[in-house]
Amino acid sequence: MPAPRLRTAAVAACLALAAGALGACGDRPPAAPSPPAVATSAADAGGMAALTAAARKEGALNTIALPRDWAGYGALIDGFEKKYGIEVTVEDPDGTSQDEVDALKEHRRDGSAPDVIDVGGTFAPAAARQNLLAPYEVVPYDDIPGDQKDPRARWYNNYGGYVSIGCDARRVRTCPSTFADLRKPEYKGQVSLNGDPTKSGSAFAGVYAAALANGGSFDDIRPGVDFFADLSESGNFIPVESTPATIEQGRTPISIDWDFLNLGYAEEFRRKGAEVDWRTAIPFDGSFAQYYAQGINKNAPHPAAARLWQEYLFSPEGQNLRLAAYARPVLMESMEENGTLDETAAEKLPTVEGTPTFPTEAQQEKAARTVDRSWEKAVSP
C-alpha cells in the first residue's frame, strides 16, 4: 500500500519547506514579528532574543516611585542593568501609586513618561480602565493565579506581603502586636502610616487591615477609617509619613506597613549600625495580604525595554530577588513545584496563620471611594 508512504514523504517535504523563508503546500508564511510597541508577548516580538536586541538598542528604561529599599528594587535594578546593559532611571523614588498613574497621563506624549508602573491593588485596574496600559503576556503568564492578573494582560501582580506593625524597641517600652494594642495611651504620638491612604497603596492596606480588626470586612472599610479617627483624636496617630529616615530620627517609632518593608528596614538598620532596634509583628486581629501590580505604559518611550523589564521581574532570578527582600513572589507556588525557588530565602519569611484571601476589584474600588470621601476629615486635627 504505497499511498501512506507517499503522503508521509509529502508531509516531510512541506515541513522542510516551511522551515525556510517561504511557505509551502498551501501554508501561509510565518507572520512577521510585531514592533515592540504593539507586541503582546515575547513570541509576538520575534522571540526573547529579538526583544532583548531591541531593548538594548533603546538602551534606557524610565521608571517611577521605585525606592531601592522597597521589595528588592535596588538589586533588581542593578541586576537588570548588568544583564542587559540598559540604564534604568527612577523618577521620584518616594512617589505614590497615584503619582505613577498621574505621570502616565501628564507625560503621555513628551517622551519622559514612565515606561512601566508598579502600583497597589486599586490603581492598576483604574489605569487599565483609562486605557493607559498595554496588553502584554510575560512568558510565565499562565502560571500567575487567575485572581492576580487582568484577563487582558494589561496588568498582573508580581509580589506582595502582609500588613505589619513595625516598632523601635529602643524607644517603645512594650511594642504593640495588634491593632487593639495601638489604642493604648502609652502609644500617644507614636503611630504612623506609610503615606496617605488616598494615594498610597501601603497606607490604604493599613486602613483595610484596621477595618478587619474592628468588625469591618472587604465590603466595609469604614471601621478602619473610624479606627484611625479614634487614634487621631486620642493623639496616638500622627500624620507623618513613615520612612527609614523618620524611623531613625525617632519621629515614627511605630509604623503600620508591609512586612517586607519593616523586615527590610530592620536588616538595613542592623547593617549600618543605626541606633534602632526595629521589630516586626503581623497582627492576628487584622491579617491583610495583598500584591503589587506591574503594567506597561501604552505609550512607553522605550517599549522593548518595558517588556523586557517585565520578563525580568517574572523570571526566576527576578522573583527570587523579591524573596530575598522578604516580599512574596506571585509565582512562589509554581517555582516551588519546578525547583527554581530559593528555599533558604523562603524559610526566612515570617510565619502567618491561615490562607490569605483578597478583596475583589469591585470591593477595592468601593473601599477606595470610602477612603477618598472620608479620610481627610477623619484624621484632621
C-alpha positions in Angstrom: 0.0 0.0 0.0 2.1 2.9 -1.3 -0.3 5.7 -0.5 0.7 6.3 3.1 4.3 6.3 2.2 3.8 9.0 -0.4 1.7 11.0 2.0 4.4 10.8 4.6 7.0 12.0 2.1 4.8 14.9 1.1 4.3 16.0 4.7 8.0 15.8 5.3 8.7 18.0 2.3 6.1 20.5 3.4 7.8 20.7 6.9 11.2 21.2 5.3 10.0 24.0 3.1 8.0 25.6 5.8 11.2 25.9 7.9 12.7 28.1 5.2 11.8 31.7 4.1 8.8 30.7 2.0 5.6 28.8 3.0 4.7 25.6 1.2 1.9 23.2 0.4 -0.8 25.8 0.9 0.5 27.0 4.3 0.8 30.7 5.0 4.4 32.1 5.5 5.2 32.8 9.2 3.9 36.1 10.4 6.4 38.9 10.6 7.3 39.9 14.2 5.3 42.8 15.7 7.0 46.1 16.6 7.8 46.1 20.3 5.3 49.0 20.9 2.4 46.6 20.0 3.9 43.2 20.8 1.6 41.3 23.1 4.3 38.7 24.1 7.9 38.0 23.5 7.0 35.5 20.8 4.9 38.2 19.1 8.0 40.4 19.1 10.1 37.7 17.4 11.3 35.8 20.4 13.3 36.7 23.5 16.5 37.2 21.5 14.8 39.7 19.2 13.1 41.5 22.1 16.4 41.7 24.0 18.2 43.1 21.0 15.5 45.8 20.5 15.6 46.7 24.2 19.4 47.0 24.1 19.2 49.2 21.1 16.8 51.5 23.0 19.3 51.5 25.9 17.1 53.0 28.6 14.1 52.4 30.8 12.1 55.0 32.6 10.6 54.1 35.9 9.0 56.0 38.7 8.4 55.6 42.5 10.9 52.6 43.0 12.9 53.2 46.2 15.9 50.9 46.3 14.9 49.6 49.7 11.4 48.6 48.5 10.8 44.9 47.8 14.3 44.3 46.4 14.3 47.1 43.8 18.0 48.0 44.4 19.1 44.5 43.5 16.6 44.2 40.6 17.7 47.5 39.0 21.3 46.6 39.4 20.7 43.1 38.0 18.7 44.3 35.0 21.4 46.9 34.1 24.2 44.4 34.4 22.4 41.7 32.5 21.2 43.8 29.6 23.3 46.9 29.6 20.2 49.1 29.8 20.2 52.2 32.0 17.3 52.4 34.4 16.2 55.9 35.5 14.0 56.2 38.6 11.9 59.4 38.8 10.5 60.5 42.2 11.7 57.3 44.1 9.4 58.0 47.0 6.3 58.8 44.9 2.9 57.1 45.4 0.9 54.8 43.2 -1.4 57.7 42.3 1.7 59.7 41.3 2.6 56.9 38.9 -0.8 56.8 37.2 -0.8 60.6 37.0 2.6 60.5 35.3 1.3 58.2 32.6 -1.3 60.8 31.7 0.6 64.0 32.2 3.6 62.9 30.1 1.7 60.8 27.6 3.4 62.2 24.5 6.6 64.0 25.6 9.0 61.1 25.9 9.6 61.5 29.6 6.7 59.3 30.8 7.5 56.1 32.8 7.7 53.0 30.6 6.4 50.8 33.4 4.5 51.2 36.7 4.4 49.3 40.0 1.2 50.1 41.9 -1.0 49.0 44.7 -4.3 47.0 44.4 -6.8 49.6 43.2 -4.5 51.6 41.0 -3.7 49.1 38.2 -7.3 48.3 37.3 -8.1 52.0 37.3 -5.2 52.7 34.9 -6.4 49.9 32.6 -9.9 51.3 32.5 -8.4 54.7 31.5 -6.7 52.9 28.5 -3.2 53.7 29.8 -1.7 50.2 29.8 -0.6 48.0 27.0 -1.6 44.3 26.9 1.4 42.0 27.2 1.8 38.4 28.4 5.1 37.6 30.1 6.4 34.1 29.5 5.0 32.6 32.7 1.7 34.5 32.4 -0.3 31.2 32.6 1.3 30.4 36.0 0.1 33.6 37.6 -3.0 32.8 39.6 -6.2 34.0 37.8 -7.2 36.4 40.6 -3.8 38.1 40.4 -3.9 39.3 36.8 -6.1 41.1 34.3 -7.6 38.6 31.8 -6.5 41.0 29.1 -2.9 41.1 30.4 -2.8 44.8 30.9 -1.6 44.3 34.5 -0.5 41.4 36.7 0.6 41.1 40.3 4.3 40.4 40.9 5.0 40.4 44.6 3.2 41.0 47.9 3.1 40.9 51.6 1.1 41.2 54.9 0.3 44.4 56.8 2.5 44.5 59.8 3.4 46.7 62.8 7.0 47.9 63.0 8.3 49.2 66.3 11.6 50.6 67.6 12.1 48.7 70.8 14.8 51.3 71.9 12.1 54.0 72.1 9.0 52.0 72.9 8.9 50.1 76.1 6.5 47.4 75.0 6.0 47.0 71.3 2.4 46.6 70.1 1.5 43.4 68.2 -2.2 44.0 67.4 -4.4 46.8 66.2 -6.2 46.7 69.6 -2.8 47.5 71.3 -2.5 50.7 69.3 -5.3 52.3 71.2 -3.3 52.2 74.5 -2.5 55.6 75.9 1.2 54.7 76.1 1.5 55.0 72.3 0.4 58.6 72.2 2.2 60.5 69.4 3.9 57.3 68.1 1.7 55.6 65.5 2.1 56.3 61.8 1.3 55.0 58.3 3.5 54.8 55.2 1.7 57.8 53.5 -1.8 59.0 52.7 -4.2 56.1 52.0 -6.0 58.1 49.3 -2.7 57.9 47.3 -0.5 55.2 48.8 -1.2 51.5 48.4 0.6 50.5 51.6 -1.3 53.1 53.7 -4.6 52.0 52.1 -3.8 48.4 53.1 -3.2 49.6 56.6 -6.7 51.1 56.8 -8.2 47.9 55.3 -6.4 45.8 57.9 -7.6 48.1 60.7 -11.2 47.6 59.3 -10.8 43.8 59.5 -9.6 44.1 63.1 -12.6 46.3 64.1 -15.6 44.5 62.7 -15.3 45.5 59.1 -14.9 43.4 56.0 -13.7 43.5 52.4 -17.1 45.1 51.7 -16.9 47.6 54.6 -13.7 49.6 55.2 -15.4 52.3 57.2 -14.4 50.7 60.6 -10.8 51.2 59.5 -11.3 54.9 58.8 -13.1 55.2 62.2 -10.2 53.4 63.9 -7.7 56.0 62.7 -10.1 58.8 63.5 -10.2 57.5 67.1 -6.3 57.2 67.1 -6.1 60.7 65.8 -8.5 62.1 68.4 -6.6 60.4 71.2 -3.3 61.7 69.9 -1.8 58.3 69.2 -1.9 58.6 65.4 0.5 61.2 63.8 0.1 62.4 60.2 3.8 61.8 59.4 4.7 59.5 56.5 6.9 56.8 57.9 10.2 56.2 56.2 13.6 54.8 57.2 14.7 58.4 57.9 11.8 59.3 60.1 12.2 56.0 62.0 15.9 56.6 62.6 15.2 60.1 63.7 12.7 58.8 66.2 9.7 60.6 64.7 7.8 57.5 63.8 8.6 54.8 66.4 5.6 52.7 65.4 4.8 52.2 61.7 1.9 50.2 60.1 3.4 49.0 56.9 4.1 45.9 54.7 6.0 43.2 56.4 8.6 43.1 53.6 9.4 46.7 54.3 9.5 46.5 58.0 11.7 43.4 57.9 14.0 45.0 55.3 14.3 48.2 57.4 15.4 46.1 60.4 18.1 44.4 58.3 19.2 47.8 56.9 19.4 49.4 60.4 21.5 46.4 61.7 23.8 46.6 58.7 24.5 50.3 59.2 24.7 50.1 62.9 21.9 52.6 63.5 20.5 53.3 66.9 17.3 51.5 66.1 16.0 48.1 67.3 13.3 47.6 64.7 10.9 44.7 65.3 8.0 43.4 63.2 4.7 41.9 64.2 1.9 40.7 61.9 -1.3 41.5 63.8 -3.6 38.4 64.1 -6.7 40.7 64.6 -6.2 42.4 61.2 -4.5 40.0 58.9 -4.5 41.5 55.5 -2.3 40.5 52.5 -2.1 42.0 49.0 0.1 42.1 45.9 1.5 44.9 43.9 0.9 45.0 40.2 3.1 45.7 37.2 1.9 47.4 34.0 3.4 48.7 30.7 2.7 52.2 29.6 0.6 52.1 26.4 2.8 55.0 25.1 6.1 53.8 26.6 9.1 55.8 25.3 11.1 52.5 25.4 8.5 49.8 24.5 11.0 46.9 24.1 12.9 47.7 27.3 9.5 48.0 29.1 8.6 44.5 28.0 12.0 43.0 28.8 11.8 44.5 32.3 8.5 42.7 32.9 10.1 39.4 31.7 13.0 40.0 34.1 10.7 40.7 37.1 8.8 37.5 36.4 11.9 35.3 35.7 13.2 33.0 38.5 16.0 35.5 39.0 13.7 38.4 39.5 11.2 36.5 41.6 14.0 35.2 43.9 15.4 38.8 44.3 11.9 39.7 45.6 12.0 36.8 48.0 15.5 37.8 49.2 13.9 41.2 50.2 11.1 39.4 52.2 8.5 40.0 49.5 6.4 37.1 48.5 6.7 36.3 44.7 3.4 35.8 42.9 5.0 32.8 41.2 6.1 31.3 44.5 4.0 28.2 44.3 4.9 27.3 40.7 8.6 28.0 41.4 8.4 25.6 44.4 7.0 23.0 42.1 9.5 23.4 39.3 12.5 23.7 41.7 13.5 27.3 40.9 12.5 28.8 44.3 15.3 30.0 46.7 14.3 27.8 49.6 16.8 29.4 52.0 15.2 32.8 51.4 11.7 31.4 51.7 12.4 29.9 55.1 13.2 33.5 56.4 9.6 34.7 55.7 7.6 35.2 58.9 5.0 32.6 59.7 1.4 33.6 59.2 -1.8 31.8 60.1 -4.3 30.5 57.5 -4.5 31.0 53.8 -4.7 34.7 52.7 -7.8 35.9 51.0 -8.0 39.0 48.8 -10.7 41.6 48.1 -12.1 41.6 44.7 -11.6 44.5 42.3 -15.1 45.8 43.0 -14.6 45.6 46.7 -11.3 47.5 46.5 -12.9 50.2 44.3 -15.8 50.6 46.9 -13.2 50.8 49.7 -11.2 53.4 47.8 -14.2 55.6 47.3 -15.0 55.4 51.0 -11.5 56.4 52.0 -11.3 59.2 49.4 -14.5 60.7 50.8 -13.8 60.4 54.5 -10.0 60.2 55.3 -9.1 63.8 55.4 -12.0 64.7 57.7 -11.4 61.6 59.9 -7.8 62.5 60.8 -7.9 66.3 60.6 -6.8 67.9 63.9 
